[in-house]
């Protein structure tokens, strides 16, 4: 019997008593009046792992879905700029907490047994309109508390400070979503999906500005990884910072109902980009992982991510998958090459899609190869 079957009897009622990881959800449908509320499992204890994607790498898709099914989402509709009120205050308490928070929720009706999927956010489980909520606050995380009470601090500065203080990115995203950061009069709730990409973008842009001051790497590096039926290649080239992220969705995967492979991507040069990436939050989470690596190395490089998404990837699990998979790839020793040609020859052996197809669809690779030809 799977976790979902065992848990169903515990959530088929209008009341739930458990320890929130702590976790909060802010919807986007109907913006600026959206559904917000806590996520609570039907049991107490150390439930932090249920909403901490940094700890999920290596788990199967169904294990991740099981984690999320354990969290029942209470929903109450409020305007995003109404940051004061009973429900808002309790959500703030949850977001400030260092450890799981014991919570009691009463719903207007029994939770719906379904999983909500998104390309950005991790899956969300059962949900129901919230009638009443009671929480028993635990000790606040001093880092979040400091950022919350500094009402003259810009949100982007607070986000990066929290990151430098080693608060997990997923927790920063939650704090950002609940509206705990920024100039006091500008604070508001931010839909969870938007906050995920916003935080990845803010942190990675800050890191990129730092690495632009460093010398370039002096060799071609190829990192690889395989997880959730996704093949990953990260190519680092000894040139000034630029970045490209490409995805190839195979037929039968959740975002590709067609009979052919769909390839898309986005890129930026040394001066960054001003428009939102067409492939969404994956672009920014990948950029964050790569920028972290280069900042630690105190080097800069041109970085290209190539991702093959095979049919075994039966449902999206959120952009945390990109960030954590690339992070783990970059923890491994890379293959090192003296020329772009030798690096690409190696990559061609590791991916199923012909290298010529990747080059055709890649702005950075086409430009690099064209420059090599002109220099001959």
C-alpha positions, 0 to 999 in steps of 0.5 A: 500500500502506497503512502497516499492510500494510507493517508487518505483516511486521515485527510477525509475529514474537515479537521486536521492536526499536524506539524507544518514543515513549516509551509505556506502556499500563495496562489496566482489565480485571480491575482491580485485577490488570491488563495493563500494558506498553510500546508499541514500533514495529518501527523506531528513531528519533524516534517521539514523534509516534506517542503525542503527540495534541497533534500529531495535529490535522488528520490523517485518521482513517485516518492516526491509525489507521496511527500506532497500528498501528505500536505493538505493545503488550506485556502483562504482568498485575500488581496496580496497587498493586505498584509495585516490580518488574522490569517496573514499574521499566522502565515508570517509566524509559519514563515518565520519559524525555524522548525515545524510548527504544530497547527490545527486547521478546520476546513469548510469541506473535505479536502479534494484528493488531487495533485496540482502540477506546475513547471515551476513549483513542486507538486501540491496535494489535497486542498480545501477552503479554510474555515479556521486556523490555529498555530502554536508558534515555535522559535523564529529563525534569527536570520529571517527575523532580522530581515523581517524587522528591517523595514528599510531593506530592499527585498533583493538585498534581504534575499541575497543576505539570507542566501549568504547566511546559508538559508536554503533557497527554498526557505528564502522563496517561502519568506519572499512569497509571504511578504516578509521582505522589503521596504515596509510600504511595498511589502505584499504577498507574492504567488508561490510560483512567481517567488520561486523564479524571482529568488533564483533570479535575484541570487543568480544575478548577484553572483554573476556580477561577482564572477564577472570580476574574475579571470576566465577558466583556462580549459573546457569543462564538461559536467554530466548527470542523469536523474529522473530520466533526464540527461544533463550536460553542462559545458563551461568554456574559457570565455567571458560570462554568457549563459544558455539553457536548452531543453529537449522534450521527447514525445510522451513527456508531459509538456510535449504531446507531439510526435517529434522532439521539441527543443527550446532555450534561452541565452544571455550575453555578458550584460544579461537579459531584460526579458523573461526567459521563454523556458521559464523558471528552469532558466534561472534555477540552472543559472543559479547553480552554475553561478554558485560553482563559478563564484566558489572557483573565483572564475568566470566562463561561458556556460551552456546547459543541454538537457534531454527530457526522456519519457520516464519524466512522467510529470513535472516536479518543479524547478528545484529539480534543475537547481539541485541536479545541476548542483550535484553535477557540478560537485563531480570532477569534470572532463577537461579538454583543450579545445572546443572540438574535443569537448563537443566530440565527447558531448556527442557521445553522451547525448542521444540527440545529434550534436548538429541538432543542438548546434542548430538550436543554440545561439551560443554554440553557433556563434562560437563555432562561427568565430572559430571558423573565421579565426582559421 
